[in-house]
C-alpha cells in the first residue's frame, strides 16, 4: 500500500470503521480528521491530549518490513515517534516488542511489560 492521505483514511476505515476517535495499541487517542497533524489536540478531563495520527510500520522498513497492509497500523504521532524504527521499545513504563505471528509471514506488536 502506498503511504498517502487517501490510503491512510482507507486503513482507518478498515481498522475503526466510521468512528471519529480511536486509540492506538498504546492507548494514544487519535482523531480521524487529524491525519498527519502533530499539532492537533483536544482537552480531555482538563488536560491537553494530542490526537494527530499517522501510519506506523509494525515491522519497521529498516528491519525488512514492507508497505503491505498487514504490516501497517494507525498510531498517534507521539506513539509512532517513540516506537521509531525499533522492534523493541519503551513507551513510558510499558515495553513493546514486534513478534512474528507463528505460522505466518506477518508481525504484531505485543506488550511485554
FIKOLZA-1660 file (N, C-alpha, C; in steps of 0.1 Angstrom, whole numbers, plus 5000, padded with zeros to 4 digits):
% residues 113
   i   px   py   pz ch aa at
   1 5008 4988 5000  A  X  N
   1 5000 5000 5000  A  X CA
   1 5009 5012 5000  A  X  C
   2 5007 5021 4991  A  X  N
   2 5014 5034 4991  A  X CA
   2 5009 5042 5002  A  X  C
   3 5019 5048 5009  A  X  N
   3 5015 5057 5021  A  X CA
   3 5011 5071 5015  A  X  C
   4 4998 5073 5016  A  X  N
   4 4992 5086 5012  A  X CA
   4 4981 5089 5021  A  X  C
   5 4976 5101 5020  A  X  N
   5 4964 5105 5029  A  X CA
   5 4952 5097 5026  A  X  C
   6 4949 5095 5013  A  X  N
   6 4937 5087 5009  A  X CA
   6 4939 5073 5014  A  X  C
   7 4950 5067 5013  A  X  N
   7 4952 5053 5018  A  X CA
   7 4952 5052 5033  A  X  C
   8 4957 5063 5039  A  X  N
   8 4956 5063 5054  A  X CA
   8 4942 5063 5059  A  X  C
   9 4933 5071 5052  A  X  N
   9 4919 5070 5056  A  X CA
   9 4913 5057 5053  A  X  C
  10 4917 5050 5042  A  X  N
  10 4912 5037 5039  A  X CA
  10 4916 5027 5050  A  X  C
  11 4929 5028 5055  A  X  N
  11 4933 5020 5066  A  X CA
  11 4925 5022 5079  A  X  C
  12 4923 5035 5081  A  X  N
  12 4914 5039 5093  A  X CA
  12 4901 5032 5092  A  X  C
  13 4894 5033 5080  A  X  N
  13 4881 5026 5078  A  X CA
  13 4882 5011 5081  A  X  C
  14 4893 5005 5076  A  X  N
  14 4895 4991 5078  A  X CA
  14 4896 4987 5093  A  X  C
  15 4903 4996 5100  A  X  N
  15 4906 4993 5114  A  X CA
  15 4895 4997 5124  A  X  C
  16 4889 5009 5121  A  X  N
  16 4879 5015 5130  A  X CA
  16 4866 5018 5125  A  X  C
  17 4863 5015 5112  A  X  N
  17 4850 5018 5106  A  X CA
  17 4848 5033 5105  A  X  C
  18 4836 5038 5108  A  X  N
  18 4833 5052 5107  A  X CA
  18 4835 5060 5119  A  X  C
  19 4841 5054 5129  A  X  N
  19 4844 5061 5142  A  X CA
  19 4853 5073 5140  A  X  C
  20 4850 5084 5147  A  X  N
  20 4857 5096 5146  A  X CA
  20 4870 5096 5154  A  X  C
  21 4869 5089 5166  A  X  N
  21 4880 5087 5175  A  X CA
  21 4883 5073 5177  A  X  C
  22 4896 5070 5180  A  X  N
  22 4900 5056 5182  A  X CA
  22 4913 5057 5191  A  X  C
  23 4917 5046 5196  A  X  N
  23 4930 5045 5204  A  X CA
  23 4939 5036 5196  A  X  C
  24 4952 5040 5197  A  X  N
  24 4962 5031 5191  A  X CA
  24 4966 5020 5201  A  X  C
  25 4976 5011 5197  A  X  N
  25 4980 5000 5205  A  X CA
  25 4984 5004 5219  A  X  C
  26 4989 5016 5221  A  X  N
  26 4994 5021 5234  A  X CA
  26 4983 5029 5241  A  X  C
  27 4972 5031 5235  A  X  N
  27 4961 5039 5242  A  X CA
  27 4961 5053 5237  A  X  C
  28 4970 5057 5228  A  X  N
  28 4971 5071 5223  A  X CA
  28 4958 5074 5215  A  X  C
  29 4952 5085 5219  A  X  N
  29 4940 5090 5212  A  X CA
  29 4942 5095 5198  A  X  C
  30 4934 5091 5189  A  X  N
  30 4935 5096 5175  A  X CA
  30 4922 5102 5171  A  X  C
  31 4922 5113 5164  A  X  N
  31 4910 5119 5158  A  X CA
  31 4911 5117 5143  A  X  C
  32 4901 5110 5137  A  X  N
  32 4902 5107 5123  A  X CA
  32 4906 5118 5113  A  X  C
  33 4902 5130 5116  A  X  N
  33 4905 5141 5106  A  X CA
  33 4918 5148 5110  A  X  C
  34 4926 5142 5119  A  X  N
  34 4938 5149 5122  A  X CA
  34 4950 5141 5117  A  X  C
  35 4948 5133 5106  A  X  N
  35 4959 5126 5100  A  X CA
  35 4971 5135 5096  A  X  C
  36 4982 5131 5100  A  X  N
  36 4995 5138 5097  A  X CA
  36 4996 5152 5104  A  X  C
  37 4988 5155 5114  A  X  N
  37 4988 5168 5121  A  X CA
  37 4993 5166 5135  A  X  C
  38 5006 5169 5137  A  X  N
  38 5012 5167 5151  A  X CA
  38 5008 5178 5160  A  X  C
  39 5002 5188 5155  A  X  N
  39 4997 5199 5164  A  X CA
  39 4983 5198 5168  A  X  C
  40 4975 5189 5163  A  X  N
  40 4961 5188 5167  A  X CA
  40 4960 5182 5181  A  X  C
  41 4952 5189 5189  A  X  N
  41 4950 5184 5202  A  X CA
  41 4935 5188 5207  A  X  C
  42 4931 5182 5217  A  X  N
  42 4918 5185 5224  A  X CA
  42 4921 5184 5239  A  X  C
  43 4912 5190 5246  A  X  N
  43 4913 5190 5260  A  X CA
  43 4903 5179 5265  A  X  C
  44 4909 5169 5273  A  X  N
  44 4901 5158 5278  A  X CA
  44 4904 5158 5293  A  X  C
  45 4894 5159 5301  A  X  N
  45 4895 5159 5316  A  X CA
  45 4905 5169 5320  A  X  C
  46 4904 5181 5314  A  X  N
  46 4913 5192 5318  A  X CA
  46 4927 5191 5313  A  X  C
  47 4931 5181 5305  A  X  N
  47 4945 5181 5301  A  X CA
  47 4945 5180 5285  A  X  C
  48 4956 5186 5280  A  X  N
  48 4958 5187 5266  A  X CA
  48 4963 5173 5261  A  X  C
  49 4955 5168 5251  A  X  N
  49 4958 5155 5245  A  X CA
  49 4960 5156 5230  A  X  C
  50 4972 5153 5226  A  X  N
  50 4975 5153 5211  A  X CA
  50 4968 5141 5204  A  X  C
  51 4961 5144 5194  A  X  N
  51 4953 5134 5187  A  X CA
  51 4957 5132 5172  A  X  C
  52 4967 5138 5168  A  X  N
  52 4972 5136 5154  A  X CA
  52 4977 5121 5153  A  X  C
  53 4975 5116 5141  A  X  N
  53 4980 5102 5139  A  X CA
  53 4986 5101 5125  A  X  C
  54 4992 5089 5123  A  X  N
  54 4998 5086 5110  A  X CA
  54 4999 5071 5109  A  X  C
  55 5005 5066 5099  A  X  N
  55 5006 5052 5096  A  X CA
  55 5020 5047 5102  A  X  C
  56 5019 5036 5109  A  X  N
  56 5031 5031 5115  A  X CA
  56 5034 5017 5109  A  X  C
  57 5046 5014 5106  A  X  N
  57 5050 5001 5101  A  X CA
  57 5052 4992 5113  A  X  C
  58 5045 4981 5114  A  X  N
  58 5046 4972 5126  A  X CA
  58 5061 4966 5126  A  X  C
  59 5065 4960 5115  A  X  N
  59 5079 4956 5114  A  X CA
  59 5085 4968 5106  A  X  C
  60 5094 4976 5112  A  X  N
  60 5099 4987 5105  A  X CA
  60 5106 4984 5092  A  X  C
  61 5105 4993 5083  A  X  N
  61 5111 4991 5070  A  X CA
  61 5126 4989 5071  A  X  C
  62 5132 4996 5081  A  X  N
  62 5147 4994 5084  A  X CA
  62 5150 4980 5088  A  X  C
  63 5140 4972 5092  A  X  N
  63 5142 4959 5097  A  X CA
  63 5137 4948 5087  A  X  C
  64 5134 4953 5075  A  X  N
  64 5128 4944 5065  A  X CA
  64 5113 4945 5063  A  X  C
  65 5107 4953 5070  A  X  N
  65 5092 4954 5068  A  X CA
  65 5088 4961 5055  A  X  C
  66 5076 4959 5051  A  X  N
  66 5071 4964 5038  A  X CA
  66 5059 4973 5041  A  X  C
  67 5054 4979 5030  A  X  N
  67 5042 4987 5030  A  X CA
  67 5029 4979 5028  A  X  C
  68 5030 4965 5030  A  X  N
  68 5018 4957 5028  A  X CA
  68 5008 4961 5039  A  X  C
  69 4996 4959 5036  A  X  N
  69 4985 4963 5045  A  X CA
  69 4986 4956 5058  A  X  C
  70 4991 4944 5058  A  X  N
  70 4993 4936 5070  A  X CA
  70 5003 4941 5080  A  X  C
  71 5012 4950 5074  A  X  N
  71 5023 4955 5082  A  X CA
  71 5021 4969 5086  A  X  C
  72 5009 4974 5084  A  X  N
  72 5006 4988 5087  A  X CA
  72 4995 4989 5098  A  X  C
  73 4996 5000 5106  A  X  N
  73 4986 5003 5116  A  X CA
  73 4986 5018 5118  A  X  C
  74 4974 5022 5123  A  X  N
  74 4973 5036 5126  A  X CA
  74 4978 5039 5141  A  X  C
  75 4986 5049 5142  A  X  N
  75 4991 5052 5156  A  X CA
  75 4991 5067 5158  A  X  C
  76 4989 5071 5170  A  X  N
  76 4991 5085 5174  A  X CA
  76 5005 5089 5170  A  X  C
  77 5007 5101 5166  A  X  N
  77 5020 5105 5161  A  X CA
  77 5031 5104 5172  A  X  C
  78 5027 5107 5184  A  X  N
  78 5037 5105 5196  A  X CA
  78 5041 5091 5197  A  X  C
  79 5031 5082 5197  A  X  N
  79 5034 5067 5198  A  X CA
  79 5043 5063 5187  A  X  C
  80 5041 5068 5174  A  X  N
  80 5049 5065 5163  A  X CA
  80 5063 5069 5165  A  X  C
  81 5065 5082 5170  A  X  N
  81 5078 5087 5172  A  X CA
  81 5086 5079 5182  A  X  C
  82 5079 5075 5193  A  X  N
  82 5085 5068 5204  A  X CA
  82 5089 5054 5199  A  X  C
  83 5081 5047 5191  A  X  N
  83 5084 5034 5186  A  X CA
  83 5095 5035 5175  A  X  C
  84 5095 5045 5167  A  X  N
  84 5105 5047 5157  A  X CA
  84 5107 5035 5148  A  X  C
  85 5120 5032 5145  A  X  N
  85 5124 5021 5137  A  X CA
  85 5129 5009 5145  A  X  C
  86 5123 5007 5157  A  X  N
  86 5128 4997 5166  A  X CA
  86 5118 4985 5166  A  X  C
  87 5123 4974 5170  A  X  N
  87 5114 4962 5172  A  X CA
  87 5112 4959 5187  A  X  C
  88 5118 4967 5195  A  X  N
  88 5117 4966 5210  A  X CA
  88 5118 4981 5215  A  X  C
  89 5108 4985 5222  A  X  N
  89 5108 4999 5227  A  X CA
  89 5099 5001 5239  A  X  C
  90 5103 5011 5247  A  X  N
  90 5096 5015 5258  A  X CA
  90 5087 5027 5255  A  X  C
  91 5075 5027 5260  A  X  N
  91 5067 5039 5260  A  X CA
  91 5062 5041 5274  A  X  C
  92 5068 5051 5281  A  X  N
  92 5066 5053 5295  A  X CA
  92 5071 5041 5302  A  X  C
  93 5063 5034 5310  A  X  N
  93 5067 5022 5317  A  X CA
  93 5063 5009 5310  A  X  C
  94 5059 5010 5297  A  X  N
  94 5055 4998 5290  A  X CA
  94 5065 4994 5279  A  X  C
  95 5068 4981 5279  A  X  N
  95 5077 4976 5270  A  X CA
  95 5070 4968 5259  A  X  C
  96 5072 4972 5246  A  X  N
  96 5066 4966 5235  A  X CA
  96 5077 4959 5226  A  X  C
  97 5073 4948 5220  A  X  N
  97 5081 4941 5210  A  X CA
  97 5073 4937 5198  A  X  C
  98 5080 4937 5187  A  X  N
  98 5074 4932 5174  A  X CA
  98 5078 4917 5173  A  X  C
  99 5067 4909 5172  A  X  N
  99 5069 4895 5171  A  X CA
  99 5062 4890 5158  A  X  C
 100 5069 4879 5152  A  X  N
 100 5063 4873 5141  A  X CA
 100 5051 4864 5146  A  X  C
 101 5040 4865 5139  A  X  N
 101 5029 4856 5142  A  X CA
 101 5032 4842 5137  A  X  C
 102 5032 4833 5146  A  X  N
 102 5035 4819 5143  A  X CA
 102 5027 4813 5131  A  X  C
 103 5034 4808 5122  A  X  N
 103 5028 4801 5110  A  X CA
 103 5024 4811 5099  A  X  C
 104 5028 4824 5100  A  X  N
 104 5025 4834 5090  A  X CA
 104 5038 4842 5086  A  X  C
 105 5036 4851 5077  A  X  N
 105 5047 4860 5073  A  X CA
 105 5044 4874 5079  A  X  C
 106 5035 4875 5088  A  X  N
 106 5031 4888 5093  A  X CA
 106 5036 4890 5108  A  X  C
 107 5036 4902 5112  A  X  N
 107 5041 4906 5126  A  X CA
 107 5030 4913 5133  A  X  C
 108 5032 4913 5147  A  X  N
 108 5023 4921 5155  A  X CA
 108 5031 4928 5166  A  X  C
 109 5025 4937 5172  A  X  N
 109 5031 4944 5183  A  X CA
 109 5025 4939 5196  A  X  C
 110 5034 4934 5205  A  X  N
 110 5028 4929 5218  A  X CA
 110 5034 4936 5229  A  X  C
 111 5026 4938 5240  A  X  N
 111 5031 4944 5252  A  X CA
 111 5038 4933 5260  A  X  C
 112 5050 4935 5264  A  X  N
 112 5058 4925 5272  A  X CA
 112 5057 4928 5287  A  X  C
 113 5057 4941 5290  A  X  N
 113 5056 4946 5304  A  X CA
 113 5047 4957 5305  A  X  C
% end
